[in-house]
């Protein structure tokens, strides 16, 4: 008989808004998911060595390093977890840039909790296969 150890899936939230980070952390935290929040891309990349993200949720507009560079740096470090970008509805150039860089979903703000939960679930399931 073999036992499998289930590790918690880490969802990383990157956004300069503390309110948004706290809201998303409460929404996404479950018994099988750990949530870590970061106020900037640089802060996230420094902590990346200590974790294996299952999914990343990032604001489209970040202080310092932008979302496109963040995605490139993430992939350059050998990680392939899906990236969901939260951006403004009318910012088509930002959405296109993020998707071209490797984001797997772009969700317009304001968004419903249900829409985000469905996207995160889909990304984690597709990444674990």
C-alpha positions as a Markdown table, in Angstrom:
| # | Residue | x | y | z |
|---|---|---|---|---|
| 1 | Unk | 0.0 | 0.0 | 0.0 |
| 2 | Unk | 1.4 | 3.4 | -1.0 |
| 3 | Unk | 0.4 | 6.6 | 0.6 |
| 4 | Unk | 0.3 | 9.8 | -1.4 |
| 5 | Unk | 1.1 | 13.0 | 0.3 |
| 6 | Unk | -1.1 | 15.8 | -1.0 |
| 7 | Unk | 0.6 | 19.1 | -1.0 |
| 8 | Unk | -1.4 | 22.3 | -0.9 |
| 9 | Unk | -1.7 | 24.1 | -4.2 |
| 10 | Unk | -0.3 | 27.7 | -3.8 |
| 11 | Unk | -2.2 | 30.4 | -5.5 |
| 12 | Unk | -0.1 | 33.6 | -5.8 |
| 13 | Unk | -1.9 | 37.0 | -6.0 |
| 14 | Unk | 0.1 | 40.0 | -7.1 |
| 15 | Unk | -1.5 | 43.4 | -7.0 |
| 16 | Unk | -0.7 | 46.8 | -5.5 |
| 17 | Unk | -4.1 | 47.0 | -3.9 |
| 18 | Unk | -4.1 | 45.6 | -0.3 |
| 19 | Unk | -7.9 | 45.5 | -0.4 |
| 20 | Unk | -8.0 | 43.4 | -3.6 |
| 21 | Unk | -5.3 | 41.1 | -2.3 |
| 22 | Unk | -7.2 | 40.5 | 0.9 |
| 23 | Unk | -10.5 | 40.0 | -0.9 |
| 24 | Unk | -9.0 | 37.4 | -3.3 |
| 25 | Unk | -7.1 | 35.6 | -0.5 |
| 26 | Unk | -10.3 | 35.1 | 1.5 |
| 27 | Unk | -12.1 | 34.0 | -1.6 |
| 28 | Unk | -9.5 | 31.5 | -2.8 |
| 29 | Unk | -8.2 | 30.0 | 0.5 |
| 30 | Unk | -9.5 | 26.5 | 1.1 |
| 31 | Unk | -8.2 | 23.3 | 2.8 |
| 32 | Unk | -6.4 | 22.3 | -0.4 |
| 33 | Unk | -5.2 | 25.8 | -1.5 |
| 34 | Unk | -2.7 | 28.0 | 0.1 |
| 35 | Unk | -2.7 | 31.7 | -0.9 |
| 36 | Unk | 0.2 | 34.0 | -0.9 |
| 37 | Unk | 0.0 | 37.7 | -1.7 |
| 38 | Unk | 2.5 | 40.2 | -3.0 |
| 39 | Unk | 2.3 | 43.9 | -3.7 |
| 40 | Unk | 4.7 | 43.9 | -6.6 |
| 41 | Unk | 6.3 | 41.6 | -9.3 |
| 42 | Unk | 9.7 | 42.1 | -7.8 |
| 43 | Unk | 8.5 | 41.0 | -4.3 |
| 44 | Unk | 6.9 | 37.9 | -5.9 |
| 45 | Unk | 10.0 | 36.9 | -7.9 |
| 46 | Unk | 12.2 | 37.1 | -4.8 |
| 47 | Unk | 9.9 | 34.7 | -2.9 |
| 48 | Unk | 9.5 | 32.4 | -6.0 |
| 49 | Unk | 12.5 | 30.2 | -5.0 |
| 50 | Unk | 10.6 | 29.0 | -1.9 |
| 51 | Unk | 7.4 | 27.8 | -3.7 |
| 52 | Unk | 5.9 | 26.1 | -6.7 |
| 53 | Unk | 2.8 | 28.1 | -7.7 |
| 54 | Unk | -0.2 | 26.3 | -9.0 |
| 55 | Unk | -1.7 | 29.5 | -10.4 |
| 56 | Unk | -0.8 | 33.2 | -10.5 |
| 57 | Unk | -3.4 | 36.0 | -10.4 |
| 58 | Unk | -1.9 | 39.4 | -11.2 |
| 59 | Unk | -3.2 | 42.9 | -11.7 |
| 60 | Unk | -2.5 | 44.2 | -15.2 |
| 61 | Unk | -0.9 | 47.4 | -13.8 |
| 62 | Unk | 1.9 | 46.8 | -11.3 |
| 63 | Unk | 4.4 | 49.2 | -9.7 |
| 64 | Unk | 7.9 | 48.7 | -11.1 |
| 65 | Unk | 8.1 | 45.7 | -13.3 |
| 66 | Unk | 5.0 | 45.3 | -15.5 |
| 67 | Unk | 2.9 | 42.2 | -16.1 |
| 68 | Unk | 4.6 | 41.3 | -19.4 |
| 69 | Unk | 8.1 | 41.4 | -18.0 |
| 70 | Unk | 6.8 | 39.5 | -14.9 |
| 71 | Unk | 5.4 | 36.7 | -17.1 |
| 72 | Unk | 8.7 | 36.5 | -19.1 |
| 73 | Unk | 10.8 | 36.4 | -15.9 |
| 74 | Unk | 8.5 | 33.7 | -14.4 |
| 75 | Unk | 8.9 | 31.5 | -17.5 |
| 76 | Unk | 12.6 | 32.3 | -17.7 |
| 77 | Unk | 13.0 | 30.8 | -14.1 |
| 78 | Unk | 11.5 | 27.5 | -15.4 |
| 79 | Unk | 8.0 | 27.9 | -14.1 |
| 80 | Unk | 4.9 | 27.2 | -16.1 |
| 81 | Unk | 1.9 | 27.8 | -13.8 |
| 82 | Unk | -0.9 | 29.6 | -15.5 |
| 83 | Unk | -1.2 | 33.3 | -15.2 |
| 84 | Unk | -4.5 | 35.1 | -14.9 |
| 85 | Unk | -4.4 | 38.8 | -15.4 |
| 86 | Unk | -7.0 | 41.2 | -14.0 |
| 87 | Unk | -7.3 | 44.3 | -16.0 |
| 88 | Unk | -9.5 | 47.2 | -17.2 |
| 89 | Unk | -12.3 | 46.3 | -19.6 |
| 90 | Unk | -11.3 | 48.8 | -22.2 |
| 91 | Unk | -7.6 | 48.1 | -22.1 |
| 92 | Unk | -7.3 | 45.9 | -25.2 |
| 93 | Unk | -3.6 | 46.6 | -25.8 |
| 94 | Unk | -2.8 | 45.5 | -22.3 |
| 95 | Unk | -4.9 | 42.3 | -22.7 |
| 96 | Unk | -3.2 | 41.5 | -26.0 |
| 97 | Unk | 0.3 | 42.1 | -24.6 |
| 98 | Unk | -0.4 | 39.9 | -21.6 |
| 99 | Unk | -1.8 | 37.1 | -23.6 |
| 100 | Unk | 1.1 | 37.2 | -26.1 |
| 101 | Unk | 3.5 | 37.1 | -23.2 |
| 102 | Unk | 1.9 | 33.9 | -22.0 |
| 103 | Unk | -1.1 | 34.8 | -19.7 |
| 104 | Unk | -3.8 | 32.2 | -20.1 |
| 105 | Unk | -6.8 | 34.4 | -19.1 |
| 106 | Unk | -7.6 | 38.1 | -18.9 |
| 107 | Unk | -10.5 | 39.0 | -16.7 |
| 108 | Unk | -12.0 | 42.4 | -16.9 |
| 109 | Unk | -12.6 | 44.5 | -13.8 |
| 110 | Unk | -15.0 | 44.6 | -12.2 |
| 111 | Unk | -15.4 | 40.9 | -12.1 |
| 112 | Unk | -17.6 | 38.5 | -10.2 |
| 113 | Unk | -16.2 | 36.1 | -7.6 |
| 114 | Unk | -17.7 | 33.2 | -9.5 |
| 115 | Unk | -16.0 | 34.2 | -12.8 |
| 116 | Unk | -12.6 | 34.3 | -11.1 |
| 117 | Unk | -13.2 | 31.0 | -9.2 |
| 118 | Unk | -14.2 | 29.2 | -12.4 |
| 119 | Unk | -11.0 | 30.5 | -14.2 |
| 120 | Unk | -8.8 | 29.5 | -11.3 |
| 121 | Unk | -10.3 | 26.0 | -11.0 |
| 122 | Unk | -9.9 | 25.5 | -14.7 |
| 123 | Unk | -6.3 | 26.7 | -14.7 |
| 124 | Unk | -5.3 | 24.5 | -11.7 |
| 125 | Unk | -7.0 | 21.4 | -13.2 |
| 126 | Unk | -5.4 | 21.9 | -16.6 |
| 127 | Unk | -2.0 | 22.5 | -15.1 |
| 128 | Unk | -2.1 | 19.3 | -12.9 |
| 129 | Unk | -2.5 | 17.0 | -15.9 |
